[in-house]
Amino acid sequence: MTQMLEAMRGNITEAMKAVAADEQLDPEYIRKMVAKGYIAIPDNNQRETVAVGIGENLRTKVNATIGTSTDINDLDMELEKAKVAEEAGADTLMELSIGGDLDNIRRTVLANTKKPVGSVPIYQTAVEAIEKEGSAIYMEPDDMLKNIEKQAKDGIDFMAIHCSVNRETLKRLKREGRKGGLVSRGGSFISSWMVHHDVENPLYENYDQILDIVEEYDVCLSMANAMRAGALTDSTDRAQIQELIVLGELVDRARERGVQTIVEGPGHIPINEIETNINIQKKMCKNAPFYMLGPIVTDIAPAYDHIVSAIGAAQCARYGANFICYVTPAEHLALPGVEDVREGVIATRIGAHAGDLAVDMERFGQEDIKMADARKQLNWEDQYAHALFPEDARAIRDKRPPEADDTCTMCGNYCAIKIVNQWLDKADKEAFDN
């Protein structure tokens, strides 16, 4: 039975209890939100995972993608990237390999983490068709379903399924006249297949069969955003909104079956459109958890897109998105390396936390409040203890040690806090009153 079906029947599962403890919320609240589809807990019944809640009134979660490419196929490096992502605080991983032995890579990653792991099954189907026949247009619909089932059986916790690309969606895309075109890899595979065969998307047509599979293994559907913009000029266009309408209908059908869903959102979008996109998604998809990809809020900062994405992540978390896919410095340039992954997770975590603070400072800002106290007291150990990345903070200070232990080399003897502590705070209050 799925987490959602259990919740609908009034049962509080161990996963729901774990999420409640992590978020410091009532388990009954978590159950109600899971039953409504407002919170998802990706937790395939084939493996043991850390329970991660994604959705309404929860801390904004961060996903890190890993995976090989056709140019770089190094499983050991992908395992190291997964490890580094976890150490930096990623809540989930997505295994997106397109090079090498895809089954072995996926199963090895799953065996080496307790984090929820996501995938995009159409990648494997397309890669296999390319290797066998020379092009993704030769994918077989049965193979699309078989790979979904195989990956579910392996233990994948959430899957990006490109069900919402139908013939009507493609019409909107063709009429739109985008500058950046279609940048979703999965979307390009399925769209090319549809155009070549001049038929409907089999993932859309066979959605009930997909629901049968994911219900059996309690896989959370990550409703893929194939029409997302790859350039700011294309954001929030008719193709994207048409797909969102379809996504909302598919979410309804999944909930009827007790299947958990999250809905993926835009990748490139100007800051002023973020709130609008989240409001539309929440309305169309009836408060399904929203998974924002980045997002990229300016197109001209390659090599620093992790910073660009952190800005977007802060705005997304502020306005109600629930899940953010990180972006690394290598975005648009190369397959990320280990250090790229670390920097990507760090930047996105900071952005997501900043957005959460704007939603509820009292609930999400306890460590910030403690940091303020530690800085006022010039208590460096407490400052490290309340930092998101304590070892990094310690390393910077240790590399440039001050003459006086209670200050830093920025101000030294002229430290404003030290001066205030010594003179202003000790001053006779009556002297000021008089």
N, C-alpha and C positions, 0 to 999 in steps of 0.2 A: 504494500500500500504506500502511496506517495505521502510526502510530508503534508501536502495540501489536503488530501483525502482524510488523513488522520485529524488534521485541524478542523475540517468540516464536521467531523464526527465528535468533536469535543475533546479529543485526546491531545495531551501535551507530551510530545516526544522528547527524548533525551537531547536531540539537536536543538529543539526549541528552548529547553531549559538552559543549554549551554549558551545560546545566543542571548537569552535574557540576562544571564549572569555577566556576560561580557559587556552588555550594553547598560547594565544596572537598571533593568526594566522588569516589570511584572511578567512572569511566564504566560499568564492568561492573555495579556496584551499581545504578546508575540503570536500566540495561537490564533487569536482573532484576526490579526493582520495577515497571517499566512493563509487562513481560510478565505479571506477576501481576495487574496492575490496581491496585496499591497506590499508584502514582504516575501522574499524568496530565500530558501536555504538550499543551495546546490549541494546535494549529498547523495550520490549514486549508491544504491544499496549493495553494490558489488565490492565496495572497499570502505575502509575506515578513513574518515576525513575529519579535520577540524571544522566544527560547525561555524559557518560565516553567514550572518544575516545581511541581506541587501534589501533596502527599502525604506519605507516611511518612518521618520523619526529615529533613524539609526545613524550612527557615524558613517560618513561617506567612505566607501571602500575603494581600494586601489588594486587594479589588475596589472600584472606584468606579462608581456608576451615573450615567448622564447621559441626557438625552432630553427632548423637548418634551411639552407637555400640550395639552389642548383649550383651555385658557385662555391659555397662554403658548407661542408658537411662534416661536422665534428661533434659527435655525440658527447664526448667528455666536456667540451666547451659549453654545450647546452645544459648539461648537468651542473656545471659550475655557475652558469648564469641563473639557473633556478635557485641554487643555494644562496647566491649573492642577493637575489631579489627577495627571498625570504628574510635574510638577515637585515636587509634595509627596511623591511616592514610591509612588503606586498601582502595583500590579503588572499589573493588568488593568482593562479598562473593560467596562461593559455598556451597550449602546445600546437604550434602552427607550422610544423615542418613540411617542406615540399621537396627535399632532397635526401636520398639514401633510403634505407629500409624503414619505411614509415611506421609499420606495425611495431618493429623492435624499438624504435625511438620513443614512440608513444608509451609503450608498456614499461620501458626503462624509466622514463620520467615519472610515470604513475607510481612505480615501485619505490621511488626515491623522495617522495614528498607526501606529507599529510594534508597539504593545502588542497582545496577544491581546484580541479583542473578542467579547463575548457578546451574545445577544439572546433574546427570548421570542417566537417566531414566531406564537403564537396571538393576540398583541396585534394584529398586522397583519390577520389574518383577521377578528377581531372588529370592528375599526375599519371595515374595508371593508364588512362586512355591515351595520353600523349606518348607514354613509353611504348605502348602496344601498337597504336594506330597512327601516331604522329600529330594528333590534335585533340583538344578538349571537346570539339564538336562531335566526336565519336563516343562520348560517354553513353552508357546504357542506363535508362531509368532504374532498372532493377539493381544495378550496381550502386546507384546513389542510396537506395534504401538499405542495401546490404552493408555498406560502409557505416551508415548511421547505427545499424544494429550491432555491428562488430565493435565499434568504438564505445557504444553503450555497455556492451558486455565486458569490455576491458576495464571499465570503471570511470569513464569520463563523466564529470559531474554536471557540466553545462555545455551546450552545443549551439553554435551560431548556424542556424538553418536559413537558407535563402528562399523561403516560401513566398515572400511578398512581392517578388518580381513576377508579375503576370503580364499578359499581353497589353492590358490597359496601361500598366505602369510604363512599359517600354514605349507606347505611343506618346505618353507625356514627355518622356525623355527625348525622343526624336524631335518633337515639336519645340522643345525648350531652347535649343541652340546654345548649349553650354560652352564655355571657354575651356574648362578643365575636363570635360567629358565624364566618363565613368571610371572611378578609381578604386572601387571595391574589387579585390581580386576574385572573390567568390561570385560577386555580381557579374563580373566580366565573363567568367566561365559559363554561368547559367544563361546569361543574356545571349552570348554568342551561339550557344547550343540552340536556343529558342529561335533565333533569327535564321540559322542555317536550316533547321527542320521545319520552320514555319508552323510550329505547334505551341500549345500552352506549356508552361513550366510544370514538369512532372512532380516537383516538390510541392507546388501549389495544388495540383490536381489530386495528389496522393497524401494530402495532409492528415487525413484520418489514420492512414497506416503509420505515419510518423508518430502520431499521438499514441497509437498502440504500442510502439516500441519504447518511447520515452516514459510512458506510464509504467511499463513493466519494470524498468530499471530505476525509476524515479530520477530521470535526467531533467534538469531545468532547461527549458528552451530559451536560448538567447536569440530573440527574433532579429535576424540580421538586417542591417540598414544598407542595402546594396546601392541605393540611390543617393547616398550621402555625397555632399559636394567635396571636390578635391581642390577647390579654389574659392576664395572669399566671394568672388563675383557670382558664383553659382549657388550660394547658400539660400536655403528656405525657398526653393523654387517649386514649380508645380509637380515635377517628377518626385521630389522628396515628399511633398505633402500627399500626393496620390498613394505612394507606398505606405505612408503612415496610416492612411485610411484603411488600407488592406491589413496592415499590422494590427490595428485595433480589432478588426473582425476576427482575425486569427487568435488573438488573445482571448476573446470571448469563447471561442470554440475550445481552446485549451482548458480554460477554467471549468467549463461544463464537464470535462473529463477528469478534473482534479490534477491537471498537469501545471507545474509551476512555470512562470514565464518572467523574463526580463526583456526590455525592448531597447535595442541599440539606437544611438542617436548620431547627430552630425559629427563630422571630423574637422572640417574647415568652416568657421563661422565667425563673423565679427562680434565683438563683445555686446553690442547693442541688440543683437538678435537672440542671445542666449536665453534670456528670460522668456521671450515669446515662444521659442522652440520647446522649452520645458513645459510651459503652460498648455501648448497645443497637444504635446505628447500625453501629458497627464489626463487631459480631457478626452482625447481620442481613444486612449488605451485604458481608461478607467483606473488611473492611479497605479498601473503596473510599474515596478521599479525601472528606472531609466538609466541606461548604461551609455555614458558619453565617451566618445573616442577622442581623447585628447582634452579638449579640442584645440585646434590650431587657430589662433585669433589674428595672426598676420602671416602672410605668405613669404616674406622676404628675410627670414632669419635662419636659413639652414645652418647647421652646426650648433645652433642654440634653440632648437625647437622644443627641448625639454623645458626651457624657461618660458617660451611662448605658451606651451601647454599648461604650465603651472598657473599662469595668469588665467587661462580659460577654465582650468579646474576649479579655481577659487570662485569664479563667477557661477559655474555650474552647481557647485555645492551650496552656494548662497541661495540660489533660486529653486532648489529642490531636486536636482539630479542625485542619484543614489550610489552610483558606481562609475569609476573613471578608469579608462584604459590609459596607462602611462604612454608617454612619448620620450624617446631617448635623443641624445645629441646626434645620433646617426640617422634620424628620420629623414627620408627623401634622398639619402646619400649612400647608405651601405647597410649590410646586416650588422646589427648592434653587437659589440663585444661585451665582455664581462663588465668593464668599467662603465660603458654606456648604460648598461642595464641598471647598475647601482645608481648612477646619477639620475636616470629617468625615474626610478622609484622614489628617490629622495625628493626631487622637484615636485612630483605629483602629490606625494604625501603632504608636503608643506602647503601646496595650493588647496588641496581638499580640506585640510585642517583650518586654513584661513577662512574658507567658505563656511565651514561648520560653526566657527565662532560667530559669524554674522547671523546665524540662525538662532543660536542659543549659547551665549557666552557663559552663563551660569553652569550649564550642563557639560559643554564640551571644552570649557576654558579653565578647568581646575589647575592644570599644570602651568598654564600661563600666569595664573594668579600666584601660584607658589614660586614661579620664577621671579616675579616682581619682588616678592618678599626676600628671596635669596640675593637678588642684586642690591637691594637696599641695605642688606646686612653685609655685603661684600663677602658672602659665603660661597666660595668657588665650588666646593664639593656639592653643595645643594644645587648650584646652577647646573652643573653637569648632570646631576640626578634627574632634573626636571626637563632636560633638553631632549628633543626628538632623536638627536644623534650625538650622544654624550662623548664618545671616543673621538669623533671628529673635532668637537669643540675643545676637548682637553689637548689634543695634539697641536692645535694652532697656538694655544697659550703656552704650552711647554716648549714649543720651538722658539718662542720669543719671550723668555721669562722676564718679569719686571724686577726692579731693584727691591721694591717693597712687596711682600707676599700678598697683601690685601688689595693691590691695585693691578692694572694691566699696563702694557707699554704704550697704549693709546694716549693716556693722560698722565701717567706716572704720579708724581707728587701733586699734580694739579687736578686730581680726580674730583669731579663735582660731587659725587655721592659721599666721598670721604670728608670733603669740606663741610657739606651739609650735616653729616652725622656728628662732626666734631663741634660745630659752632651753632648752626641754626636750630637743630633739634634739641640742643642742650640749653638754649637760651631760656631765660625766665619768661614764661608765658605772660606774666603780668606786665612785663616791659612792653610787650606788643599791645596788650589791652589798653595800656595807658597812653 
